[in-house]
Amino acid sequence: MSPVTRTILLVEDEEGDVFFMRQAMKKAGVLNPLRVASDGQMAIDYLEGTGKFADREEFPLPCLVLLDLKLPRVMGLNVLKWVREQSRVPTIVVILTSSKEEVDILTAYRLGANGYLVKPSDLSELIDTAKSIKDFWLTQNVPPPESRCAGDIRHPATPSARESLRAVSR
């Protein structure tokens, strides 16, 4: 799977925020498919591959989850906690929320968030945020080796884990 086809899962219940994030990603040049889960339980179902999300061809595991905190059914921090308890879901989770509350920030990082971004209210600032997500999380960041995305975004000059092990064992 090429880096462009790696899926991003946006967990967001506000339709307006989904619309503006899609626009910002497009303007930032993010070509990755953007799937949306409109509540926390839907996000868990998607990541677990259950129900309507069982077909991994149609609903591949995302390499990046952009997770809102205030969600219906299952709150974002509970989704994050669930993700970190699943060894088979080694995905990058970045909180993307309106909350600037210190307790939310601290709790998110304690539960294993890879990053915490506060949603800007201005579209041009949201485009800048989308560019930052693209530049860091989709281009420069090297995910954990067990991640399904690791082989997709590894820098061409960086040896694979298998190649590194062979080199060490020589």
MDAnalysis code that builds the backbone (N, CA, C; Angstrom):
import MDAnalysis as mda
import numpy as np

u = mda.Universe.empty(510, n_residues=170, atom_resindex=np.repeat(np.arange(170), 3), trajectory=True)
u.add_TopologyAttr("name", ["N", "CA", "C"] * 170)
u.add_TopologyAttr("resid", np.arange(1, 171))
u.add_TopologyAttr("resname", ["MET", "SER", "PRO", "VAL", "THR", "ARG", "THR", "ILE", "LEU", "LEU", "VAL", "GLU", "ASP", "GLU", "GLU", "GLY", "ASP", "VAL", "PHE", "PHE", "MET", "ARG", "GLN", "ALA", "MET", "LYS", "LYS", "ALA", "GLY", "VAL", "LEU", "ASN", "PRO", "LEU", "ARG", "VAL", "ALA", "SER", "ASP", "GLY", "GLN", "MET", "ALA", "ILE", "ASP", "TYR", "LEU", "GLU", "GLY", "THR", "GLY", "LYS", "PHE", "ALA", "ASP", "ARG", "GLU", "GLU", "PHE", "PRO", "LEU", "PRO", "CYS", "LEU", "VAL", "LEU", "LEU", "ASP", "LEU", "LYS", "LEU", "PRO", "ARG", "VAL", "MET", "GLY", "LEU", "ASN", "VAL", "LEU", "LYS", "TRP", "VAL", "ARG", "GLU", "GLN", "SER", "ARG", "VAL", "PRO", "THR", "ILE", "VAL", "VAL", "ILE", "LEU", "THR", "SER", "SER", "LYS", "GLU", "GLU", "VAL", "ASP", "ILE", "LEU", "THR", "ALA", "TYR", "ARG", "LEU", "GLY", "ALA", "ASN", "GLY", "TYR", "LEU", "VAL", "LYS", "PRO", "SER", "ASP", "LEU", "SER", "GLU", "LEU", "ILE", "ASP", "THR", "ALA", "LYS", "SER", "ILE", "LYS", "ASP", "PHE", "TRP", "LEU", "THR", "GLN", "ASN", "VAL", "PRO", "PRO", "PRO", "GLU", "SER", "ARG", "CYS", "ALA", "GLY", "ASP", "ILE", "ARG", "HIS", "PRO", "ALA", "THR", "PRO", "SER", "ALA", "ARG", "GLU", "SER", "LEU", "ARG", "ALA", "VAL", "SER", "ARG"])
u.atoms.positions = np.array([
    [0.854, -1.174, 0.000],
    [0.000, 0.000, 0.000],
    [0.898, 1.234, 0.000],
    [0.644, 2.148, -0.879],
    [1.484, 3.344, -0.959],
    [1.103, 4.333, 0.129],
    [2.016, 5.264, 0.460],
    [1.710, 6.228, 1.512],
    [0.445, 7.029, 1.240],
    [0.132, 7.264, -0.030],
    [-1.049, 8.074, -0.354],
    [-2.330, 7.316, -0.059],
    [-2.301, 5.985, -0.157],
    [-3.535, 5.233, 0.038],
    [-3.767, 4.803, 1.476],
    [-2.859, 5.143, 2.381],
    [-3.054, 4.799, 3.775],
    [-4.232, 5.587, 4.330],
    [-5.104, 4.905, 5.013],
    [-6.344, 5.493, 5.502],
    [-6.141, 6.273, 6.795],
    [-6.884, 7.373, 6.891],
    [-6.973, 8.168, 8.120],
    [-8.392, 7.996, 8.636],
    [-8.531, 7.750, 9.932],
    [-9.850, 7.675, 10.552],
    [-10.065, 8.940, 11.367],
    [-11.058, 9.717, 10.963],
    [-11.457, 10.917, 11.698],
    [-12.650, 10.548, 12.564],
    [-12.491, 10.673, 13.874],
    [-13.578, 10.360, 14.802],
    [-14.141, 11.686, 15.273],
    [-15.275, 12.047, 14.679],
    [-15.851, 13.383, 14.882],
    [-17.364, 13.298, 14.719],
    [-18.102, 13.841, 15.694],
    [-19.561, 13.778, 15.634],
    [-20.206, 15.016, 15.013],
    [-19.490, 16.104, 14.898],
    [-20.055, 17.335, 14.336],
    [-19.876, 17.348, 12.811],
    [-20.992, 17.319, 12.077],
    [-20.923, 17.287, 10.614],
    [-20.173, 18.482, 10.039],
    [-20.340, 19.638, 10.635],
    [-19.640, 20.829, 10.171],
    [-18.125, 20.684, 10.313],
    [-17.689, 20.114, 11.438],
    [-16.257, 19.896, 11.650],
    [-15.705, 18.880, 10.657],
    [-16.496, 17.856, 10.339],
    [-16.075, 16.866, 9.344],
    [-15.925, 17.549, 7.989],
    [-16.908, 18.353, 7.619],
    [-16.866, 19.062, 6.337],
    [-15.616, 19.941, 6.243],
    [-15.371, 20.745, 7.271],
    [-14.224, 21.658, 7.237],
    [-12.893, 20.907, 7.281],
    [-12.857, 19.784, 8.006],
    [-11.617, 19.003, 8.035],
    [-11.342, 18.393, 6.662],
    [-12.382, 17.904, 5.998],
    [-12.209, 17.377, 4.631],
    [-11.661, 18.470, 3.710],
    [-12.221, 19.677, 3.827],
    [-11.753, 20.793, 2.999],
    [-10.303, 21.146, 3.318],
    [-9.983, 21.203, 4.592],
    [-8.625, 21.548, 5.007],
    [-7.629, 20.501, 4.519],
    [-7.985, 19.225, 4.641],
    [-7.093, 18.160, 4.179],
    [-6.871, 18.258, 2.666],
    [-7.937, 18.534, 1.963],
    [-7.826, 18.660, 0.503],
    [-6.909, 19.830, 0.141],
    [-7.125, 20.979, 0.784],
    [-6.305, 22.165, 0.506],
    [-4.854, 21.977, 0.951],
    [-4.629, 21.124, 1.951],
    [-3.278, 20.846, 2.430],
    [-2.574, 19.809, 1.552],
    [-3.312, 19.243, 0.611],
    [-2.712, 18.255, -0.276],
    [-2.667, 16.851, 0.298],
    [-3.484, 16.583, 1.288],
    [-3.559, 15.239, 1.854],
    [-4.447, 14.408, 0.931],
    [-3.859, 13.383, 0.335],
    [-4.577, 12.544, -0.617],
    [-5.073, 11.248, 0.003],
    [-4.702, 10.999, 1.239],
    [-5.105, 9.779, 1.919],
    [-6.623, 9.702, 2.043],
    [-7.186, 8.505, 1.897],
    [-8.625, 8.347, 2.132],
    [-8.950, 8.727, 3.582],
    [-10.012, 9.466, 3.755],
    [-10.440, 9.891, 5.085],
    [-11.764, 9.204, 5.401],
    [-11.732, 8.291, 6.348],
    [-12.944, 7.622, 6.823],
    [-13.406, 8.366, 8.062],
    [-14.708, 8.351, 8.295],
    [-15.270, 9.075, 9.431],
    [-16.088, 8.134, 10.302],
    [-15.845, 8.203, 11.599],
    [-16.686, 7.546, 12.590],
    [-17.339, 8.674, 13.376],
    [-18.669, 8.653, 13.442],
    [-19.385, 9.775, 14.048],
    [-19.624, 9.630, 15.545],
    [-19.168, 8.526, 16.128],
    [-19.225, 8.391, 17.584],
    [-18.152, 7.406, 18.025],
    [-17.930, 7.348, 19.318],
    [-16.859, 6.519, 19.841],
    [-17.058, 5.031, 19.612],
    [-18.297, 4.563, 19.721],
    [-18.542, 3.136, 19.503],
    [-18.291, 2.770, 18.044],
    [-18.656, 3.650, 17.121],
    [-18.398, 3.411, 15.705],
    [-16.893, 3.346, 15.443],
    [-16.119, 4.174, 16.122],
    [-14.666, 4.144, 15.975],
    [-14.110, 2.802, 16.449],
    [-14.577, 2.323, 17.587],
    [-14.132, 1.025, 18.108],
    [-14.528, -0.081, 17.135],
    [-15.754, -0.057, 16.645],
    [-16.208, -1.068, 15.677],
    [-15.340, -1.049, 14.426],
    [-15.011, 0.150, 13.948],
    [-14.161, 0.274, 12.769],
    [-12.787, -0.339, 13.049],
    [-12.174, 0.054, 14.145],
    [-10.832, -0.427, 14.478],
    [-10.812, -1.928, 14.768],
    [-11.897, -2.422, 15.320],
    [-12.003, -3.843, 15.635],
    [-12.352, -4.669, 14.391],
    [-12.905, -3.995, 13.375],
    [-13.295, -4.700, 12.165],
    [-14.546, -5.537, 12.363],
    [-15.497, -4.999, 13.126],
    [-16.728, -5.743, 13.389],
    [-17.906, -5.103, 12.677],
    [-18.981, -5.888, 12.541],
    [-20.203, -5.390, 11.912],
    [-19.954, -4.947, 10.486],
    [-20.438, -3.777, 10.145],
    [-20.313, -3.286, 8.774],
    [-18.869, -2.967, 8.381],
    [-17.942, -2.979, 9.358],
    [-16.531, -2.675, 9.096],
    [-15.665, -3.925, 8.965],
    [-16.290, -5.104, 8.848],
    [-15.553, -6.365, 8.812],
    [-14.693, -6.527, 7.552],
    [-15.072, -5.899, 6.460],
    [-14.321, -6.030, 5.208],
    [-13.124, -5.083, 5.228],
    [-11.912, -5.619, 5.479],
    [-10.714, -4.791, 5.593],
    [-10.267, -4.231, 4.241],
    [-10.740, -4.792, 3.153],
    [-10.453, -4.189, 1.849],
    [-11.156, -2.837, 1.744],
    [-12.393, -2.816, 2.188],
    [-13.184, -1.584, 2.137],
    [-12.887, -0.658, 3.316],
    [-12.609, -1.247, 4.473],
    [-12.364, -0.480, 5.697],
    [-11.020, -0.885, 6.309],
    [-9.912, -0.495, 5.658],
    [-8.597, -0.898, 6.169],
    [-8.276, -0.225, 7.496],
    [-7.427, -0.899, 8.279],
    [-6.974, -0.276, 9.515],
    [-6.283, 1.038, 9.172],
    [-6.601, 2.074, 9.893],
    [-5.969, 3.366, 9.601],
    [-4.547, 3.430, 10.133],
    [-3.744, 4.254, 9.501],
    [-2.392, 4.478, 10.026],
    [-2.410, 5.674, 10.974],
    [-3.509, 6.413, 10.954],
    [-3.639, 7.597, 11.801],
    [-5.097, 7.755, 12.203],
    [-5.324, 7.967, 13.495],
    [-6.661, 8.265, 14.006],
    [-6.635, 9.684, 14.549],
    [-7.533, 10.516, 14.057],
    [-7.735, 11.866, 14.587],
    [-8.995, 11.787, 15.435],
    [-8.838, 11.913, 16.740],
    [-9.888, 11.582, 17.691],
    [-10.377, 12.788, 18.473],
    [-11.667, 13.074, 18.356],
    [-12.293, 14.108, 19.171],
    [-12.525, 13.530, 20.565],
    [-12.661, 14.375, 21.564],
    [-12.880, 13.896, 22.923],
    [-14.352, 13.798, 23.288],
    [-15.118, 14.810, 22.926],
    [-16.529, 14.858, 23.313],
    [-17.358, 14.178, 22.222],
    [-17.665, 12.888, 22.452],
    [-18.359, 12.071, 21.456],
    [-19.573, 11.392, 22.064],
    [-20.588, 11.102, 21.239],
    [-21.716, 10.307, 21.722],
    [-21.317, 8.842, 21.925],
    [-22.085, 8.141, 22.707],
    [-21.969, 6.704, 22.988],
    [-20.713, 6.340, 23.775],
    [-19.530, 6.561, 23.226],
    [-18.279, 6.300, 23.944],
    [-17.405, 7.541, 23.790],
    [-17.001, 8.122, 24.903],
    [-16.187, 9.337, 24.864],
    [-14.807, 9.047, 24.279],
    [-14.179, 10.077, 23.736],
    [-12.898, 9.928, 23.075],
    [-11.807, 9.339, 23.955],
    [-11.725, 9.766, 25.212],
    [-10.689, 9.217, 26.099],
    [-10.893, 7.723, 26.336],
    [-12.157, 7.282, 26.345],
    [-12.432, 5.851, 26.488],
    [-12.060, 5.092, 25.217],
    [-12.235, 5.724, 24.057],
    [-11.791, 5.114, 22.800],
    [-10.276, 4.972, 22.824],
    [-9.576, 6.027, 23.229],
    [-8.124, 5.992, 23.309],
    [-7.660, 4.888, 24.256],
    [-8.294, 4.786, 25.417],
    [-7.948, 3.742, 26.385],
    [-8.149, 2.369, 25.754],
    [-9.261, 2.168, 25.053],
    [-9.530, 0.897, 24.385],
    [-8.445, 0.590, 23.344],
    [-8.094, 1.588, 22.533],
    [-7.076, 1.387, 21.498],
    [-5.777, 0.925, 22.123],
    [-5.350, 1.553, 23.191],
    [-4.068, 1.225, 23.811],
    [-4.084, -0.125, 24.523],
    [-5.272, -0.643, 24.807],
    [-5.381, -1.977, 25.401],
    [-5.348, -3.081, 24.347],
    [-5.448, -2.724, 23.072],
    [-5.482, -3.695, 21.981],
    [-4.109, -3.819, 21.348],
    [-3.468, -4.933, 21.526],
    [-2.136, -5.106, 20.936],
    [-2.217, -5.200, 19.419],
    [-3.364, -5.565, 18.882],
    [-3.494, -5.709, 17.428],
    [-3.836, -4.389, 16.728],
    [-3.959, -3.307, 17.477],
    [-4.281, -2.008, 16.892],
    [-3.168, -1.015, 17.241],
    [-1.975, -1.185, 16.650],
    [-0.852, -0.290, 16.980],
    [-0.863, 0.966, 16.124],
    [-1.939, 1.696, 16.192],
    [-2.081, 2.866, 15.335],
    [-1.728, 4.146, 16.071],
    [-1.402, 5.154, 15.320],
    [-1.097, 6.468, 15.873],
    [-2.428, 7.165, 16.157],
    [-2.571, 7.687, 17.365],
    [-3.790, 8.395, 17.752],
    [-3.413, 9.810, 18.155],
    [-3.956, 10.773, 17.417],
    [-3.760, 12.184, 17.720],
    [-5.113, 12.756, 18.122],
    [-5.164, 13.347, 19.290],
    [-6.393, 13.994, 19.739],
    [-6.556, 15.280, 18.943],
    [-7.742, 15.475, 18.376],
    [-8.085, 16.693, 17.638],
    [-9.419, 17.161, 18.201],
    [-9.362, 18.132, 19.086],
    [-10.535, 18.514, 19.866],
    [-10.569, 20.009, 20.118],
    [-11.700, 20.470, 20.605],
    [-11.826, 21.883, 20.971],
    [-11.357, 22.145, 22.396],
    [-11.211, 21.078, 23.173],
    [-10.880, 21.226, 24.587],
    [-9.432, 21.661, 24.804],
    [-9.287, 22.733, 25.577],
    [-7.972, 23.203, 26.013],
    [-7.779, 22.895, 27.497],
    [-8.689, 22.100, 28.051],
    [-8.656, 21.787, 29.479],
    [-7.410, 20.978, 29.825],
    [-6.672, 21.449, 30.812],
    [-5.442, 20.782, 31.216],
    [-5.679, 19.331, 31.600],
    [-6.793, 19.053, 32.271],
    [-7.088, 17.677, 32.690],
    [-7.280, 16.778, 31.462],
    [-7.899, 17.275, 30.407],
    [-8.069, 16.489, 29.178],
    [-6.721, 16.215, 28.521],
    [-5.876, 17.228, 28.470],
    [-4.557, 17.089, 27.854],
    [-3.725, 16.065, 28.631],
    [-3.660, 16.224, 29.948],
    [-2.895, 15.297, 30.784],
    [-3.425, 13.872, 30.682],
    [-4.733, 13.717, 30.736],
    [-5.334, 12.387, 30.666],
    [-5.072, 11.747, 29.307],
    [-5.187, 12.525, 28.246],
    [-4.943, 11.986, 26.900],
    [-3.521, 11.450, 26.782],
    [-2.561, 12.213, 27.234],
    [-1.173, 11.742, 27.161],
    [-0.927, 10.551, 28.087],
    [-1.529, 10.568, 29.266],
    [-1.369, 9.429, 30.192],
    [-1.954, 8.149, 29.605],
    [-3.005, 8.292, 28.801],
    [-3.635, 7.123, 28.182],
    [-2.934, 6.694, 26.895],
    [-1.932, 7.452, 26.463],
    [-1.158, 7.015, 25.313],
    [-1.383, 7.768, 24.018],
    [-1.959, 8.956, 24.073],
    [-2.103, 9.758, 22.848],
    [-0.723, 10.087, 22.306],
    [-0.600, 10.050, 20.993],
    [0.668, 10.413, 20.363],
    [0.814, 11.920, 20.229],
    [-0.304, 12.629, 20.222],
    [-0.286, 14.075, 20.107],
    [-1.625, 14.643, 20.523],
    [-1.659, 15.943, 20.749],
    [-2.883, 16.621, 21.178],
    [-2.953, 17.948, 20.437],
    [-3.944, 18.091, 19.586],
    [-4.134, 19.315, 18.809],
    [-5.480, 19.937, 19.164],
    [-5.477, 21.247, 19.367],
    [-6.723, 21.962, 19.610],
    [-7.220, 22.475, 18.265],
    [-8.479, 22.150, 17.949],
    [-9.064, 22.554, 16.672],
    [-9.125, 24.072, 16.589],
    [-8.566, 24.625, 15.532],
    [-8.719, 26.069, 15.346],
    [-10.122, 26.369, 14.820],
    [-10.598, 27.566, 15.091],
    [-11.942, 27.937, 14.633],
    [-11.921, 28.558, 13.243],
    [-10.760, 28.937, 12.780],
    [-10.612, 29.595, 11.484],
    [-10.170, 28.564, 10.433],
    [-10.781, 28.596, 9.231],
    [-10.463, 27.626, 8.192],
    [-8.995, 27.696, 7.769],
    [-8.439, 28.900, 7.656],
    [-7.032, 28.991, 7.236],
    [-6.117, 28.363, 8.283],
    [-6.455, 28.505, 9.568],
    [-5.668, 27.867, 10.623],
    [-5.859, 26.348, 10.597],
    [-7.065, 25.897, 10.243],
    [-7.329, 24.467, 10.138],
    [-6.534, 23.870, 8.967],
    [-6.393, 24.629, 7.897],
    [-5.570, 24.186, 6.768],
    [-4.121, 24.056, 7.219],
    [-3.639, 25.007, 8.005],
    [-2.277, 24.916, 8.554],
    [-2.124, 23.678, 9.440],
    [-3.140, 23.388, 10.228],
    [-3.120, 22.190, 11.075],
    [-3.061, 20.939, 10.201],
    [-3.863, 20.910, 9.150],
    [-3.860, 19.764, 8.226],
    [-2.500, 19.607, 7.552],
    [-1.870, 20.713, 7.189],
    [-0.521, 20.657, 6.598],
    [0.469, 20.085, 7.609],
    [0.351, 20.494, 8.855],
    [1.233, 19.975, 9.903],
    [1.030, 18.474, 10.093],
    [-0.222, 18.038, 10.087],
    [-0.529, 16.611, 10.202],
    [0.100, 15.866, 9.026],
    [-0.056, 16.414, 7.840],
    [0.522, 15.782, 6.646],
    [2.045, 15.720, 6.759],
    [2.653, 16.861, 7.072],
    [4.116, 16.933, 7.096],
    [4.720, 16.019, 8.159],
    [4.135, 16.021, 9.352],
    [4.744, 15.225, 10.412],
    [4.229, 13.789, 10.429],
    [2.923, 13.607, 10.660],
    [2.383, 12.270, 10.903],
    [2.338, 11.400, 9.648],
    [2.156, 12.003, 8.472],
    [2.026, 11.201, 7.256],
    [3.302, 11.140, 6.424],
    [4.249, 12.041, 6.686],
    [5.453, 12.085, 5.860],
    [6.713, 11.767, 6.650],
    [6.968, 12.501, 7.713],
    [8.248, 12.377, 8.412],
    [8.259, 11.345, 9.543],
    [7.149, 11.151, 10.208],
    [7.103, 10.247, 11.349],
    [7.325, 8.803, 10.917],
    [8.092, 8.072, 11.702],
    [8.280, 6.645, 11.477],
    [7.491, 5.922, 12.575],
    [6.430, 5.207, 12.204],
    [5.595, 4.536, 13.206],
    [6.277, 3.289, 13.757],
    [5.715, 2.699, 14.814],
    [6.313, 1.497, 15.379],
    [6.351, 0.371, 14.343],
    [7.372, -0.500, 14.420],
    [7.517, -1.563, 13.426],
    [6.295, -2.467, 13.310],
    [5.569, -2.681, 14.410],
    [4.406, -3.569, 14.349],
    [3.186, -2.916, 13.695],
    [3.267, -1.636, 13.430],
    [2.164, -0.921, 12.807],
    [1.994, -1.370, 11.365],
    [0.771, -1.494, 10.933],
    [0.486, -1.871, 9.548],
    [0.954, -0.800, 8.580],
    [1.228, 0.378, 9.078],
    [1.661, 1.474, 8.218],
    [3.170, 1.581, 8.135],
    [3.874, 0.853, 8.975],
    [5.321, 1.032, 9.040],
    [6.005, 0.809, 7.705],
    [5.644, -0.224, 6.995],
    [6.276, -0.497, 5.719],
    [5.916, 0.525, 4.665],
    [4.833, 1.224, 4.853],
    [4.359, 2.172, 3.858],
    [5.113, 3.481, 3.893],
    [5.539, 3.923, 5.080],
    [6.119, 5.250, 5.141],
    [7.583, 5.236, 5.548],
    [8.169, 4.054, 5.612],
    [9.578, 3.956, 5.955],
    [10.391, 4.703, 4.906],
    [11.341, 5.456, 5.360],
    [12.211, 6.189, 4.449],
    [12.975, 5.174, 3.606],
    [13.095, 5.375, 2.291],
    [13.761, 4.400, 1.432],
    [15.166, 4.029, 1.894],
    [15.872, 4.923, 2.550],
    [17.233, 4.639, 2.988],
    [17.272, 3.885, 4.316],
    [16.122, 3.766, 4.980],
    [16.067, 3.106, 6.271],
    [15.841, 1.615, 6.068],
    [16.707, 0.766, 6.620],
    [16.506, -0.672, 6.433],
    [15.268, -1.144, 7.179],
    [14.645, -2.184, 6.661],
    [13.501, -2.764, 7.353],
    [13.996, -3.436, 8.630],
    [13.095, -3.781, 9.513],
    [13.473, -4.443, 10.767],
    [14.162, -5.767, 10.461],
    [13.659, -6.509, 9.479],
    [14.262, -7.787, 9.116],
    [15.699, -7.583, 8.626],
    [15.916, -6.568, 7.768],
    [17.261, -6.285, 7.272],
    [18.185, -5.894, 8.423],
    [17.681, -5.117, 9.357],
    [18.484, -4.704, 10.514],
    [18.865, -5.903, 11.364],
    [17.919, -6.833, 11.578],
    [18.221, -8.018, 12.366],
    [19.275, -8.872, 11.682],
    [19.174, -9.000, 10.354],
    [20.177, -9.767, 9.605],
    [21.548, -9.129, 9.779],
    [21.620, -7.810, 9.694],
    [22.891, -7.108, 9.806],
    [23.491, -7.283, 11.198],
    [22.665, -7.274, 12.225],
    [23.133, -7.420, 13.600],
    [23.631, -8.845, 13.853],
    [22.949, -9.831, 13.253],
    [23.300, -11.224, 13.525],
    [24.517, -11.690, 12.720],
    [25.029, -10.881, 11.815],
    [26.215, -11.280, 11.023],
    [27.468, -11.236, 11.821],
])
